[in-house]
Structure formats: C-alpha cells, structure tokens
Amino acid sequence: MNRTRPAGRHDRRRPAGVTASATARARRQRPHYWFADRLLAVLSGQRPVHWMLGHTIGDAYEQLVRLAPGAPLLPADRVTPVVRHCGEYHPGPGVIEAFARIGSGDRVSAMAFRLEQGRDQRWRCSAVELGGERVTAAR
C-alpha cells in the first residue's frame, strides 16, 4: 500500500498547492541566488577563495582574493550570515546585475555582483561590490 497518495488516487501527480519550501528551492536555483550563496560562503570565511575558480571571469577572482582574507561578511558575533533577499536586473541579453541583502543577527550588509553568460551557457561572476564600494584588483 502506497501511503504517499490519498486512497483511491492512482496517478503520480502532486496536489496543485505549492508549499513555501518548494518556492524557496525554486528561487535558489536561479543563477543570481546561486552565486549570492557562493559569494557569501567565500566572503564570510566558510569556503576558500579557490572554490570560485571557474565561476569567475575578469577581475572578479582577484577581487575575491583581496576581500576574502578579512571575511568581511562574517560579523563579530559569529552568527552565520544568510542571503535574505537577492534581486536582479537584466541590462542586456546574457547579463545579470544582482544585489543581495545579507543578514546575520541584527546586522544587514549589502553585496552586488555582475554575472555574464558565456557561449557555453554557463554563468560567471565578473564583478563584486560590498556595501556600495567597488573593490578593484591591484595592478
């Protein structure tokens, strides 16, 4: 007896109602949310910078190399930060300019980044900004 369906129901479809957790999972699969989570993990010291190799282009990796050692998104109280919201703007085809609100306890930080889609259809981060100040790589 299959206890996952109501009695008398034989098809495998789920009920029409969508749960909040399903909506959250779908939202997290969007590229700007995926990158926001990855960038947060690096900039809060939870993951090493090289975790972003292959997911960055241009100066973005150098920006992360300069930012990550200070773990700028890890608050002094060591509460694990989370992406509260991530928005997106599409200035043209294959480009996403995204912003994220990072929450940790009572503290809220801002992060902005640019994603570019390559010929292979993969998204890569090309720029990162924290708190409205762009970090540029030293030349």
JOKA-V101964 format. One line per field, one symbol per residue. psi: psi as a letter, one per 40 degrees, with the letter a starting at -180 (. if undefined). Layout:
psi=???
This chain:
psi=hheeiiheheieiiidhhiddddddddeeiddddddddddddeeediidedeheeiibeddddddddddegeehidefhhiihdihiihgeihehhhiiihhihbehhiihiihihhideeiiiheihihfehhhiih.
